[in-house]
Amino acid sequence: MAENKTKPTNVSPTAFIKRLPSRQQQKDCTELVAMMRNATGQPPKMWGPSIIGFGSYHYAYDSGREGDICRVGFSPRKPTLVLYIMSALKQKALTSKLGKYTTGKSCLYIKKLDDVDRSVLRRLIEKSLQEPPPFQ
């Protein structure tokens, strides 16, 4: 089985954010770091080349693949910020109040933080941390 590429690195999340080409993304990522650090009580850590994550858990799929991944995190991609707050996506009462976003199978996509209600986003992050991690 192939080795998992998404694992903790020694790259500084602050340095990674400073290298982002968009000032808006730098600002949003700095704010997300503070928000997720506050929710988790954990420092940010780079997971792979582009995910800033907080905390960790071990997962195991039925296929036998297993590894470790951040409990919550985000990645600044060119078109959107990708937030990894999987179990929070089931919180329809909260997501209906969030603002402009889209979702994938396990991700929340936001163009910029000004498109969403930050207090609702904080609650979604907190709810995600209250749920057991997926694929345990």
N, C-alpha and C positions, 0 to 999 in steps of 0.2 A: 504494500500500500504506500502511496506517495506521502512524503512528509508534509505536515501542515505548514504552510508559509506564513500564516497569521499567528505569530507568537511574539512575546515581548522582545523589544530591542533596547539598546542603550542610547538611542537618539533622543535628544531633548525635545519634548513637546513644544516648549517655548520657542526654540530655534526653528522647529518645523513650521510653526504658525508664522513666525517672522518672515519666512521664505515664501509664503503664499503670495501670488501676484496681485490679488484683489485686497484693497484696504477694507472693504466691507466684510470679506471673509475673515480677515485677521481680527477685526473687531468682534464679529459674531463668534468666532472660535474661542477668543479670549473669554467672552461672556459664558459660553457653554462650558469651558473648563471650570470656571468659578461655580457655575450652577451644579455641575455633576460632582465636583469635589465636595461641595457643601452637602449634597444629598447622600454621598457615599462615605464621606469621611476618609477617602483614599486619595493619594496623589495621582496625577495623570501619568500615564505610561504609554509610549508608542507601541502599538501592536502591528507588526508588519510595517510597510513603508508609509501608510497613510491613515491609520486608525488611531485615534487618541482614546484610550480606554481607562476604566476605573474598576478596581477590584478584579476578581477572576473566579472562574468556576471550571470544573472538569465536566466535559460532556462525552457521551458515548451514544452513537447511533446504532440502530438495529443491524446495520451492515457490518459492524465491527470497527468502523472508523471512530477514533476518539482523540481528544486533545484538550487543551485549555484555551479559554477565550475570556475577554473582558466581560464583566457583569453588565455594564452599560458603557456606551461610547459613541463616538461620532467620527465621520470622515468628511473633510471638505472636498467635494468633487467639483468639477468645473461648472456643471449646471445647477447643482443643489448641495445642500448640507445633508448628509445621510446620517440619521440617528439610529443607533442600535439600542432600542428600548422595547424589545420584542413583546413581552407580555402586556405592556401598556396599550398595545394596539387593540386589545379586546375591550378597552374601557370606552365604549361608545358614548356614554354620557359625558365624558371629558373630551374625547376627540371631536365631538360635535360642536364644542365651544372653542376649539383650538385656533381656528382661522384657516389660512390658505396652506394646504399641504396635500401630499399624495402619499400612498403607501405601496409597499411591495409585500412580498411574503412575510418578511420579518423586519422591515425597515420603515422609518418615517422620513419622508423627503420634504425639505423646506428650502425655498430659494434664499430667504434671509430671515433673521429672527424678527425683524419688524413686521413680517407677515403673520405672526402668530401671537397669541396672548401668552406672555412669559409665565404668568402665574399658573395657567393651565399646563404649560409645558413642564414646569417644576413639579406639579402634581403627577403628571404622567411618568416622569422619571422616578419619583418616589414610589408610585404604584408598581412600576416595573421591578423595583428593588424589593417590594413586599411579596411579590409572587415568587414561587420557586423557579429557578432557572430552567429553561427548556432543555430537553434532551439529556437529562441527568441519568 
